[in-house]
Amino acid sequence: VIRLYFEAIRSYEQASLLLSALGPDGQASVEVMQTDINIRLADLQHIVGQWKLAESMFAELAGSSIVQANEYRQGVLRLAMGRAGRLPRLSRGLRLS
């Protein structure tokens, strides 16, 4: 199972690189997709034991305007942070709608 988690991480990282290569055209939608990828990457990084990396990603995502503007993304991030045991500390900056 852990091998599959690492494979998922590699796949999300590849998707992130492909999005970065798209350039300025459609930048707003690229940023939204990048945020979605980063939420899932942070969750996976925690699952595989990369706790410091996951925590820094969670902290950055909690302050993201893209997350703040969307209740679904807030919920997905809160779920991932809760699984990581980080909800009370990092969710202070996250609007709890």
Secondary structure, DSSP 8 states (H G I E B T S, - for coil): -HHHHHHHHHHHHHHHHHHHTT-STTHHHHHHHHHHHHHHHHHHHHHTT-HHHHHHHHHHHHT-HHHHT-HHHHHHHHHHHHHTT-HHHHGGGS---
